[in-house]
Amino acid sequence: MFRYFQTGKARRGVKRWIKEHRALRYVRLLQPEPRLWGREAGDLPSFLIIGAQRSGSTFLHDRLQQKTSASGSPLQKEIHYFDSKYYRSLAWYARFFDPLEERTGATATFEASPYYLYHPAVPKRIHESLPDVKVVAALRNPVDRTVSQYQWIRDRNLEVRGPEEAFQYDAERLHWEQEPSYLKRFENPLYFDFDHIHYGYLRRSLYHIQLQRWQEWFPPSQIRVVGSQRLFEHPDDVIGELVEFLGLERSENAKHERVNQNSPREKVPVPEEARDIARRHLEDVIARTESVLTDQMILGNHSSLHWT
């Protein structure tokens, strides 16, 4: 019994219980952050990578860090301030970044939290805190992204269901993403929805709904979207376009190249039956996503995101 409570699965279960319990979740207000002790507030981000999950946000973050004058947080790539830490102050958030004058050549700070694109309350929160910030989203073929998320969650021992059961469960909740009474829950900074974060396999792929939320608070001039296939196949072109959009400079100093640690250790098999569920429920996502994008929003002024 004691050995079980030492396992990662048990620790995550206890953490989930605390976060979801209406009373115990307030314990988070007292949680210390030793990494921030002694750190002064730095410069708040001038741009954010907002997702999508499993679509290249880590790759994009690392390339910008290595090849441009942008400086990510020295503490962590994903801070999640505007989704799960919004009960903290903006000054608390600023302490994750360095002051620009202390980093030679750095002209901007940024972070990458893929939940930002999907969380329904985030666009308004960011607009209220950082109204001039620019945002960048990398989007992957919705079915491929859905399958990759399942494999990643299963690999982290957060999922025990088979892919067909997991995808069908989420398919029955697709309408929640446009249900006002459900979305209103996320306005509470202390609200925590484990299923929404980890089990929204198909829901996270509804890019058109998510982008429309962002367009309610930010003009097209502050939003850029790139297809993940183009990002991986032509990274130098994408970085060059982002340098111009974000007002950055190319870096002359070679930086340490990180290895993406978010890939599953083993590929969890996902049969065609499960993929068919995803295809059936996401068949119109590509067309609907491109219908809400303006030419200005597609990075490099391309007419399509080149999904496949």
N, C-alpha and C positions, 0 to 999 in steps of 0.2 A: 504493500500500500504506500509506504513512504517513498519507495523508488518511483512509483507512478507520478507522485506530485513533484518529482524532480525533472520530469520530462518536459520538453518544450510544449507538447500538446496540452498538458495540464496547466502550465503557466499561462498559455494563451487563453485557455478556458476560464481561468480565474480572472484574467484581465478583462475578458469580454463581459463576464458577469458583473464586475464592478462598473464598467462603463455603461452597461445597459440598465442597471438597477437605478430607479428614479432617485433614490436617496444616495446610494454609494457613489454614483458618478460625480457627485460634488466633491468627492475626495480629491479629484484632479486639481481643484483650485489650490490645494495645499501641497501638490507635488513639487519638490525642489528641482532645479535644473543646474546641477553642479558645473556643467560646461560653461555656463554664462557667468559664473562667479568671477568677478574682477574684470569682466569685459565691458568696454564702453560701447555705446551705440555707434554703429557705423552708418554708412549711406544706404538708404532704402533702395530697393531695386527700381531700375528704370524700365526693365522688361521682365516677363515671366514666361517660362515654358509651361503650358497648362495641360498637356497630355497629347494624345490619348494614351491610356495605359497599354503597355505591350505594343507600342507603335514607334518606338525609337527615341523617346524623350531622354533616356540616359545617354544614348549615343550622341544626340544633338547637344546636350548639356556638356559632355566631355569635349566635343569638337570646338564648341565656342570657348570653353575654358582654355584649351590648348592653342587655338589658332587665332584668337582675337584679344582685344584689350578688355574684354568682359571678365569680371571676377565673381565666381560663385561663392557661396558661403564656405568658409574654411571648416565649418563644423559638420555640415551634411548637405547633400544634394536636395533632398525633399524635406522642407520644413513643415509643410501642411498647416501653416498659420491660418490661412483664410478658410480652411474647411474644418479641421478638428481641434485647432488651438485658438480659435477666435475669442475665447473667453479671456485670453491674455491681452496685454496692452500692445499698442503699436511700438512703444519704446522697447518692450520685451523682444519683439520681432526684429527690431533694428540691431540688437546686440548679436544677432547671428552673422552680421556682415562686418567687413572691415571698412574703416574710413578710406575713401579713395586716395587721399593725399599720402597715405602710408603705404600704398602699393604702387611701385614704380610702373608707369605705363597703363595702369588700370583706369578706364574712363567710365565704367558702369558696373553696377552689381546686379545679380540676377539669381534666381533659383528655379528649380523644376519640380513641381508637384503635380503628377498626372491626375489626381482626384479633382483638381480645380475645374477642369473642363466639364466634368460629370456632376459635381455637387451643385444643386439648384440655387443655393443661396450665395455662392461665391462671387458671381459677377457683380452683384450689388455691393457686396462687402468691399471688393477691390476698388470699385468705382468711388466709394465713399472715402477710402483710405489713400488710394493712389490713382486719382482720376486721369493723370497724364501717362500712366504706364502703358507700354505696348505689350501685346501678348502674341505668342507663337504656339501653334498647335500642329502636331504631326499626326496624320490620320492614316490608318492601315485599312486594307480591305476588311470590311466589317466581320465577315465570316472567319477569316484567318485570325483576326484579333480576338474574337470570341473563343476560338479553339485554343489559342496561345494562353489566354488568361486562365482557362480551365486547367491546362497543363501546369501552369505556374502555381496556381492555388493548390492543386493536388500535390505537387512536388513539395510544397511547404507544409503539408499535413494539415491543411485547413479545410479539406474537402474529403468526404468518404463516399459520396454518392458517385454512381457511374455518370458519364457525360450525358446520356439520353435523359436520365431522371433530372439531373441538374439543369439542363437546358430547357426541358419542358416546364419545370418549376418556375424558372425565370420568365419563360414565354407567357405564362398565365398572369404575370405582373407587369407586362409592358405598358399597359394603360396607366399604371401608377405615375409614370413620368410626366403625365399631363393632367393629373388629378390634383386640383388645388388643395383639398383638405390634407392630402398626403404630403405634398410639397411644403406646406406651411410648417410642418414639424421641423424642417431643417433650418428655419429662421432662428431657433433656439441654439446658441453657440455650444451648449452642453448636450445637445441631442446627439445620440450615437446609434447608428443603424448598421449592425454587423453585416446583415444580408446585402444591404445597399453597397457597402464598401467591397465585400469579397465575392458575393454571389450574383452580382448584376452582370452576368455573362453577356446576355443579349442587350440588356438595357444600356450598358456602357457603349454599345456600338450604335446607338441612335444619335449619330452625330448631328443630324439636321435639327433635332429638338434642342440639343445642347448649344449649338452655335446660335440659334435664334435667341436663346436666353442672353448670350453674350452681346448680341447685336442690340438688345434692348438698352444696354448700358454703355456700350463703346461703339464709336463710328468705325466704318471699314478701314479708315486711315490708321487705326491703332491695332488692327488684327491681321495676322498673316497665317496662312495654312499651307502646309506642304505634305505631299503624299510620301509615306514612309519608304516606298520603293525607290522613288527618286532621291530621297535623302541618302539611302544606303548606296545607290549606284553612282550618284554624282554629288558626293558630299562637298567637294570644293566649290562647285557651282552654287550650291545651297548656302554655304557659309558666306560666299561672296555677296550674294543677294541680301543675306541678313546683316552683313556688315553695313551695307548701304541703308537698309531699312531702320536699323537700330542706332545708326550714327557711331559705329565702332571703328576701330582701326585693326588692320592685320597685325598679328604678333610676329615679331622678328626673332623672339627667343623660343627655342624648342622647349616644350613643357612635357612633363612625364605623361605618357599615354596610358590611361587607365584601361582596364579590361572590364567589359560589361559583366557585372556580377548577377544580373537579373535573369539570366538564361536558366531554364530548368536543368538540373543535373542529369536527368534522364527524360527522354521524350515519353510522356504518358500516352498510350494509344487512345485515339478517338475514332471510333468506327464511322463509316459512312452514314449509318442511321442517325447518329447524333449530328453530324454535319448537315444532314438534310433538314433537321429541325431548325438549325441556325439559318440555312439558306431560305427556308420557307418564310420565316418570320422577319428576315432582314433583306428580302429580295429587292425592296424599293429604296433602301437606305442610300445607296450611291447616287441615284437620280435625284432624290429629295435633298441630299446634302449639297450637290452641285447647284441645285435650284436656289438655295439660300445664300450661296457664295457670290460675291461680285468678283469681276475680273481683278480688281485691285487687291482683294483679299488672298488670291491664290499666288503664292510666292513665285516670283519670276514672270508674272503676267502670262502664265500658261492658261490654256482654256480648260484643262482637265487636270486632275490630281494623279492620273495614270495609276489606277488602283491595282492592276494585275501585271 
